[in-house]
C-alpha cells in the first residue's frame, strides 16, 4: 500500500477519534450542567409541609455527640416538629467499628429526646451505612408504620439525590434543607456540587465500586 494512503488512513482515523472525544466531552458537559441545575434548584427551596413524618438523614457523630452538620440537621427537624409539620421524627444512620457502639440514628434520637420530643414520637434507624441504605430503611419504616408523606431533612446539595432515591423507592417526600453553618468557601461549595454530581451519575449508571463508595459517601463537616 502506498505510503500516502497509509498517512491518509491514519489522518482519517485520528480525525474520527478527535470528533468522538469532542462529542463525549459535550455530552458529559451537558449532563453535568443539567445535574448541577437540578441540585441547585432543590437546595434553594424548602418544601416542608404537613406530613406523616420528618426523616433526618445521618451525618457523622463524635463519641455519642452529633457533629456540627448532624446538629444542624437535627435542630431543623426539631423546628419543623415544633411547627407541627409532622408528629413523628425518624433519625437515620448506623455506625462503624470505630464508633464504640454509637450510631448516627441513635445519637440523633438522644438529641431529639434532650430537646423535648417524646420517645414515642421518635424512630431511630441504626443499621444503614450510606444514603441509599438510609432510603431503603426509610421505605421499610414508612411501610411498617403506614406513613404516606415524609419531609426529608439533610444538606441542601444532598437533597436532589435523596429525592430521586426516595422516588425510586416509592416514597412521596418533601425536601427541607438544613440551615448553612457559617461561611462556606467557594471551593468547599464547588466540591459539594462535584460530590453530588458524581454521586448521582454513579447512581444512574449503577456503579457500586468500593473505592468510589467511601469518597462519594464522605460527610463534609463544614
FENVENVEN-V166595 format. One record per helix or strand of 2 or more residues. SS is the DSSP state (alpha for helix, beta for strand). FROM is the first residue (numbers start at 0). TO is the last residue. If there is no record, write none. Layout:
ss,from,to
SS,FROM,TO
SS,FROM,TO
//
This chain:
ss,from,to
alpha,2,42
beta,52,55
beta,60,61
beta,64,65
alpha,67,81
beta,88,90
alpha,96,98
alpha,103,113
alpha,118,120
beta,121,123
alpha,130,144
beta,148,153
alpha,155,167
beta,171,176
alpha,185,203
alpha,209,215
//
